Amino acid sequence: MNNKLETDCMELKDSAESHAEWLHNWLIKHPNAVKANAVTSRVVIVAALIVAVSIIVAAFICRSGGERFKSFGNYRVLDTHTGKVHEVE
């Protein structure tokens, strides 16, 4: 068995060939690592998309309209900036 699998990657020689050999042997020893990383990446991407859509929807709902006051019948108006209802005489 190759002893390089038991050592840390940083302990290997500083050449690209030795690192590539270590990585190749590690991937042979851990075949599910690539699949798990791909699934984790998909989960992170989906979560980021959900957060982004939520922020856009919240911004759309909370945007201030052009009207400050909305009518609530004949004698009441709603102040859209403060959320208070005012009586009008």
C-alpha positions in Angstrom: 0.0 0.0 0.0 1.2 3.5 -0.7 2.2 5.4 2.5 1.4 8.8 0.9 -2.3 8.2 1.6 -1.6 8.3 5.3 0.4 11.6 5.2 -0.9 15.1 5.0 -0.8 16.7 1.6 1.4 19.5 2.8 4.1 17.0 3.8 4.5 15.8 0.3 7.1 17.2 -2.1 6.2 20.6 -3.5 5.8 19.2 -7.0 2.6 19.2 -8.9 3.1 15.5 -9.9 3.3 14.3 -6.3 0.2 16.3 -5.4 -1.7 14.9 -8.4 -0.6 11.4 -7.4 -1.8 11.9 -3.8 -5.1 13.3 -5.0 -5.6 10.5 -7.5 -4.9 7.9 -4.8 -7.2 9.6 -2.3 -10.0 9.7 -4.8 -9.6 6.0 -5.4 -9.7 5.4 -1.7 -12.8 7.7 -1.2 -15.0 7.2 -4.3 -18.1 8.8 -2.7 -16.4 12.1 -1.9 -17.0 13.5 -5.3 -20.7 12.6 -5.2 -21.2 14.1 -1.7 -19.5 17.3 -2.8 -21.7 17.6 -5.8 -24.8 17.1 -3.7 -23.7 19.7 -1.2 -23.0 22.2 -3.9 -26.5 21.7 -5.3 -28.0 22.2 -1.9 -26.1 25.4 -1.4 -27.1 26.7 -4.8 -30.8 25.9 -4.2 -30.7 27.5 -0.8 -29.0 30.7 -2.2 -31.7 30.9 -4.9 -34.5 30.6 -2.3 -32.9 33.3 -0.2 -32.5 35.6 -3.2 -36.1 35.1 -4.3 -37.3 35.7 -0.8 -35.4 39.0 -0.6 -36.8 40.1 -4.0 -40.3 39.3 -3.0 -39.9 41.1 0.4 -38.5 44.1 -1.3 -41.5 44.1 -3.8 -44.0 43.8 -1.0 -42.4 46.5 1.3 -41.7 49.1 -1.4 -43.3 52.4 -0.8 -46.0 53.4 -3.3 -46.5 56.8 -4.7 -49.6 57.5 -2.6 -49.1 58.4 1.0 -52.8 58.2 2.0 -55.4 55.6 1.0 -59.1 56.1 1.6 -60.9 53.9 4.1 -64.4 54.9 3.6 -65.9 58.4 3.8 -64.2 59.8 6.8 -61.0 57.7 7.4 -57.7 57.5 5.6 -54.7 55.3 6.1 -51.2 56.8 6.2 -49.2 54.2 4.3 -45.8 55.4 5.7 -46.8 55.2 9.4 -49.7 52.7 9.2 -52.0 54.9 11.3 -55.6 55.6 10.4 -56.7 59.2 10.6 -60.2 60.6 10.9 -61.0 63.3 8.3 -63.7 65.9 9.0 
